[in-house]
Structure formats: structure tokens, C-alpha cells
Amino acid sequence: MAPSLRDLQLTQVSKSGRRGGGEDLEDVRLLDSYENSEGVEEGMRTVQVRVTGMTCAACSNSVEGALQSVNGVLRASVALLQNRADVVFDPRLVKDEDIKNAIEDAGFEAEVIPEPSANGVKQHGNLSGQFSIGGMTCAACVNSVEGILKGLPGVKRAVVALATSLGEVEYDPTVISKDDIVNAIEDAGFEASFVQSSEQDKIILGVAGIFSEIDAQVLEAIISNLKGVRHFRLDRISRELEILFDPEVVTSRSLVDGIEGASNGKFKLQVANPYTRMTCKDVDEASNMFRLFISSLVLSVPVFLIRVVCPHIPLLYSLLLWRCGPFEMGDWLKWALVSVVQFVIGKRFYIAAARALRNGSTNMDVLVALGTSASYFYSVCALLYGAVTGFWSPTYFETSAMLITFVLLGKYLECLAKGKTSDAIKKLIELTPATALLLVKDKGGRCVGEREIDALLIQPGDTLKVLPGTKVPADGMVVWGSSYVNESMVTGEAIPVSKEVNTLVIGGTINLHGALHVQVTKVGSDTVLHQIINLVETAQMSKAPIQKFADFVASIFVPTVVVLSLLTFLGWYVAGAFGAYPEQWLPENGNHFVFALMFSISVVVIACPCALGLATPTAVMVATGVGANNGVLIKGGDALERAQKVKYVIFDKTGTLTQGKATVTAVKVFTGMDRGDFLKLVASAEASSEHPLGKAIVEYARHFHFFDEPSATNDATNQSKEPLISGWLFDVSDFSALPGRGIQCSINGKLILVGNRKLMTESGIDIPTHVEDFVVELEESAKTGILVAYEGNLVGVLGVADPLKREAAIVIEGLGKMGVIPVMVTGDNWRTAQAVAKEVGIKDVRAEVMPAGKADVVRSFQKDGSIVAMVGDGINDSPALAASDVGMAIGAGTDIAIEAADYVLMRNNLEDVITAVDLSRKTFTRIRLNYVFAMAYNVIAIPIAAGVFFPSLGIMLPPWVAGACMAMSSVSVVCSSLLLRRYRKPRLTTILEIVVE
């Protein structure tokens, strides 16, 4: 099935949630248990509502009271932590909108969450669709299309990107269809086609083997007889088959196999990759623009030669002066050639200008249409006037032709440059292999052969054979074989990674040596590669706040230029009529009207709003691609803009500054208990704990007893030793994890406590002076002291160390050199925190901070308006990541932390924090340069075109030269952005001013 890239784990958290606290970390239906036990009364409906703005129990009570006061609401339950409300109501008396309004009237924001349908078929709620939009030339076009889309019924959100020629629309499929959206865009005069949506039960297939109408009917009959097919549509021209199916009944691969099998191999089906289709459209657009440019050039060059060269060749000139009817042969030729350029090749400018005016906006096409039409129709009128009166004024057909030619050249070069900006996505797409080798198994699970399948038809649970030198088709786990895999294209890490049984592999990476059998765990939009593609694509679709400046200028640019053009014409014409300048300035056989008109046309055609519109999006596109190539995923232009202003970077300690691999370094027993018995006792208590320190203790105790190699490793190894663990540990009862303190449980009916001083003090356990001294000694050496009490007495202490990442200290120093202040936050005790901070060079430390308090630490630095970045990796970091201005999640961290962040550091390397800040700064330096150039170009070029310097310096730009300048201005801005592709990570030796001998 063609993967939909909208339903991903790596999604951007709305910035409205920032500075506002935590995120929704759970998705729990509050009344599930209630409904299971009692059921919902017949005729009643249950709806779930997301409620925003609740801060305490009083708020949730207020919402509950507001809901229960609505006539028709049977019962309501509100959960403060999940920001959810479940409401059971009578749909004959109350509608969803009434419930939403009741909550909003109580002073909170509400959103009704679509519920799954009862028949087991997934109900999508709102869909996110992607549409290719052609014909946009500047920011004014983007604003026009966005305005049209946002005005459609059922459309919740619409974002249009000029640089990618894509629009992303969130819509309600029960109100409006994708075809309605395409038609609305086309009715506005733009080209549009559907690319993909977040629907998971639709597949688009290319069909080979259809040669006649009978073949098409046979194919339709086969599909009609397949189970699970809800609807299908065959495009007989493009040979594309779109099938809507029930994923609970049939899979995409069984659909393809069923069609090919029923046709005895007559029809061959291939899943249409939406990204490949988009790439083809980009290539087609560039090719079409090149053909138009060449056609215009071929017709324009003779016109130029007739005007400039032929008068110097007597024989040719005499033929051109030969009168044919009322006009000379040269005039007939120029008119015929330019008419084709003006109305056949240049009709796209008239169409685009007309649709812009029809939508109440103006753009560059309006300026081109005005300028070329003025010179063309003036020339026609001059010929007709000469034929009637005998007074022949000069014509300017070549101006119109050359202007269109240069504009088309600029458009072609712009297409090429814009294509370069999207290279990052193209490279990521190319990582996915077209086919995969599927191992075919019998009912007993034995391999009986292999077959080649389309990589887009891979399903979870499939076992694939990956040969040396080929790409891994999907995310999965190695079940046979060993090899080294090159993951640099995904993580940016150049060193090949060893892969053995029970290790994970990433789709799109390259298997270097041995053959592997990989069991697929994730496909489609769930794979790491597709999540990266989605993040890069979403970032390129986003608009940086600075783009609002360009949008505002674009909205007033063209009308302003038209007014300036009229003022230029009137100024020169009136000045000439009153004899303000000498007659020698006029062209041969010209007059004041023609002289003024040429200046006016030059003003119209030299002004360029495109450069302003492309200044930001092209730079953001290139930056996000460069970041992805360097293992830094950026979620949007707004994230880039905030990151370049970062003043504070707050680091979580465990797993961020440290390796997150705790090890026991010291064990001391203070009673007569044997060391082995002590470790067995503590390990038994910690075996049920999920805390890293607990796992480190169990690992150490197992190694102590069995002398096996401590596993640094993978979950599979730990799982394989689970029977060994359970065979030698004590039975535990009444286990309880105590956040911020430790754990407690009972062994043989006796209470055991494992944790910090706070736990011991609260439980009434005395800590002798010699024990306290030992714990202090551990803490001052950057280790965590874990106290153990049994039967009411303190029996021993364990020292656990989490080694720092090797690059931590130099990265902290590097940030300081860049003017960024590093801060460390941890739940650990003050002595350990201070010891770690001293080791890495951090002066500002916040210790003994509960997980929920990390967000408060972030807000404390934001009070003076400073931009704060947070770097973390765990679930407990996600509220702080969301509260920060710039959240940076370590790529090896949890999905929830990644969802809450603006940057994802794929390599789990702190050096990428410097890369993220540095890339953001260089990107916005480039954006500012783009704006300076675009603004300076218009500020300088328009006065020159208007003839401001003609009286003093004699500088005059003919309209065709002005057109060439306009065409090159937008190309130069795009090329300026492309210079970001040369970006290289900053060398720490350079930042730290270290001289290498």
C-alpha cells in the first residue's frame, strides 16, 4: 500500500502548548471501564472532548458542572491530567457542538475528538491531504491559494509553500472531498493534483497490461469480486487504479496478489509512490519551462536581428522595406513572430494574471502581462496609425518578445534551483529500495522459498532476506545472520554498525557484508526513514515568522508598482509637453508619449516580488535538508528562527550529558550480612523496577553470582537471561516504586527499602555518621549513593556511576564560546550534581528537581524574555521540552520526548547541539542577506528604470533589459540560498581556538 506520511510518531507539538506546562502523555478513554460494566443506555452517545486550560481540580470540577448542566447530558467525567472529558448524552437533545460550546462558555478551550466507528472500520475524522499546486509565482499567489482553501467548508487548516509548490490541507472528508479541493484550486486558475493523504485504507496502483476497453472491463470485474473492496476507480488514460478497501478484511498485498492471480498474470501492478510522482511533476515542469523558453528564443532572435542587425545588411534590409499592403515586410514579420510569442507561448502569463485579478490579488504575472501588452499593443497601434496618417512611429515588438523570453529563462533557472533545494527529500526517497526478497514460509514456519515483492507491499511480521551490498527494505529485527550496516544516510554516523541476531536494523540503510534475515517490525509511515522524510517535508512546508514580512510586502507590492509606473509615465509625458527636457532625448521618429511609455514599461517589468517571496522558504528548505544530512532533524522554520536566538541551553543529566548506562562501582555492607546475600537481596527488590539504576544493580548482582559478561546491550540478551534471574532471586511482594525516593517491597514478609536519604528519613531509618560519610564521599566523586534498609536497619550502600559522554565537556565549553549559557537540571542530589557539573564545566546547576519541575526550571529562565533550549531524552523530559522555546530530543531517546521537541538529534551526540544552533544562525544570516538583496534590488532598480538618473547620467534601461534584470533577481536569491548546501559542521577546535600542531 502506498504509504501515507501524515500519521507519524514524530509530529510537531503546537507552540501554543509552550510555556504552558506539560504535554498529554497518555491517551486514556476515561469511561471505558464504566461502559464495560454498565454499558451505555440505548439511544445514548458517548463523545470524548479535549479540554485545554485546566490547571487544577477546581477547573475540572467547573467543566464537569458546566457539562452536567446541559439538558440531555446523562453523565460527564473530566480528567485533569489527560485534559480529557468523556460525556454520555442523548443525541436527540444535544449535539457535539452544544457540548463544545458549554465548555467554552465555562472559560476553557474544547475540541471534540473523533471516535472510532462501531463496526471495526477505522474512522478517520479529519484527514491531512497533500496537493501539488502549479502556477504559483510569488508570495501573493501563495496568499491567494491559502485564502481560497481556508474559505472552503470542511477545511480546518491549509498551508501552502511556494518553494515546494505543495499545499497541505486538513479537512473533514464527510464535508468536502479531495476532488472538491482540487476543483477549488483549479477554479482559481491554478493547476492542482492530489498527491497523498493520511488515509490508511487506500492504495494507488499503476497497471500494466491494459490494451483495450475489454481489458479494462475484465480488470474491473476481477476487482468487483474481491472481498473487502469498498470502492475503486480506474483511470483508463493514465492506467492508474485507486482502490478503497477494508483493512480489517484484506491487505494491500493480498489485493495485488488477488488481481494478478485472477488475471493469470495478464495484469502487472505496481504501487504508486507519491514522492516519485511529485518528483516527476517537478521534472515535467522544468522541461515544459525549457521548451517554452527555447520556443520563445527561436521566435524572438529573428525579431531582434530584424531591428538591430538587418539595417546594416543592404540586401536583407531592402527586402524588409518592401511594402506588402499597408505595411512593410519587416513589420509583417515582426508582428507575426511576436504575436505567437505574446499569445501562444506567453498565454500562461495572461491566464495567471487573470486568475489573480479574479481572486482580488496581484502578482508578478500581472506585471509581466501589463508590460508586454503595453509594448505589443502600442506597436500595433503605431502601425495602424502610420497606415492611416502616413506618420510612422517606431515600434517595440522586440521589447515584448525579449521580455517574455527572459522571464521564461528566469522561470526555467528558478525551477532548476528550486529542484536543488528539495534534493534532501529526493535523496531520502532514493534510500528506499523498489523491491524486497520475501521469505515464503509454510504453516509450520519453515522457509520453503523466496519471492520478490514491491517494497511498498511489505507487512509487519514478514521475514526478508537482505543480501550483501543491498538496502534494508524496512525497519525490523535480525533473526538470522550477522553483518555490518552503514547507517550514515539516516544517523549521519560514518562508522558501520555491527548487526547480529536480535538487533534492530533501519530501513534504507546498506548491508555491507553478510546476508541477513530480518523480521519486519515497522512499515510505511511508522518507519524511521519515513518519519525523517515527513519531518523534513513538514519543516519545508512551515513558515518562519519572518516570512510574514514578505507576505505583507507582496500584498501591496504590485499595486504600488503599477501606481509608480503610471506616475512615471505622467511625469515624463507632462515634462515633455512643457518642454522640460530637450527634443534630442527622444528616440528617432518618436514623441513624448513613446518616450514616457518606455520608462513606464521598464518600471513595470523590472519590479520583482518573486525575490522577496523566495527569500525565506528556499533557505529553510535547504537548511532542513542540510540538517537531515548531518543527523539533525528540524521541525520547521519557526524552530530555526527561535534557535538562532538561544541564550540558555538546559541539559538533562541522565542519558543526555551522561551515557545513560549506569554501572555499580562500589558496594559496602555495614552489618554482618554476606556481600553475596546483600547483593541478592537488593537485586530481588530492584528486579521489578524500570529505573536505570535498578537495572544496573540487577546486572551487577548477576555478574557477581554467575561471572557472566555484563550486558550493555540489548533487550533480547536480557530477556534470554530472565529464567536465570528468576531462578536465584527471592520472591517479592507488595512492590512499590516511590518517585524521587526509591522503591520498597517485602521479602519473606520483611520490609526492604532501597533509595536515597529522603526515603530512609521518611521511613524512620537512622543513618549513622560513618555511613553518611561514605555516601558523601561517593557523591563528591560524581556517583549516586543508594542506601539499603532491611528489617528497619540500614544494612549497606551501593555507589552507582553513569559515565559522562566523552564529548560533553568540550561541547559545554564550545557553547560558552558561542555566547550560549549552559545549565544542568537533574533529580539527583546536590553533591552528585555539583560534581558532574564541575567535571563538564557547567556553573549553573538545578538539582533535586522532580520530573514535573523541569518545566518550571525552563520557565524561570524565560521570565526575562530569553530564548531557552532544552536538551533531553526521556519521557520525564517531554514537559520541559514542550515548555522550552527550542526543544532538542536525543534521537536515541523515547518517542514521546521526540514528539515534544523541535529538533531531533539522530546521532545521540551532544556535538549536534552546537550544529543545530550554528546551522540556525547561518540560515537566518542567509535569509537576512536574501531580504537585503531583494529589497535593495527593487529600491535601486525601480528608480533607474523610471529614468531618475537619465537626466544627470544618461542611464536608461530599455524594457527588455529591465525584463532580464527581473528574471535574474529571483534566480539570484534562490542561488544564494543554495550556498547553504556548502554548510559544514563547525569544528570544535575552531570554536575553542585550539591550535593543532
QUILINHU-V992013 format. One record per helix or strand of 3 or more residues. SS is the DSSP state (2 for helix, 1 for strand). FROM is the first residue (numbers start at 1). TO is the last residue. If there is no record, write none. Layout:
ss from to
SS FROM TO
SS FROM TO
This chain:
ss from to
2 15 17
2 32 38
1 44 52
2 57 68
1 73 79
1 84 90
2 96 105
1 109 113
1 126 134
2 139 150
1 155 161
1 166 172
2 178 187
1 191 197
1 202 208
2 213 224
1 229 235
1 240 245
2 252 262
1 268 271
2 274 308
2 310 312
2 314 320
2 329 345
2 347 358
2 364 389
2 397 421
2 423 430
1 435 441
1 447 454
2 455 457
1 463 466
1 475 480
1 483 486
2 488 491
1 497 499
1 516 522
2 524 526
2 528 541
2 547 577
2 583 585
2 592 606
2 610 629
1 632 634
2 637 643
1 646 652
2 653 657
1 663 669
2 675 686
2 692 706
2 715 720
2 722 728
1 733 738
1 742 747
1 750 755
2 757 762
2 769 780
1 784 790
1 793 801
2 808 817
1 821 825
2 830 840
1 844 846
2 851 862
1 867 872
2 875 883
1 886 890
2 895 899
1 903 905
2 911 945
2 950 953
2 959 982
2 988 991
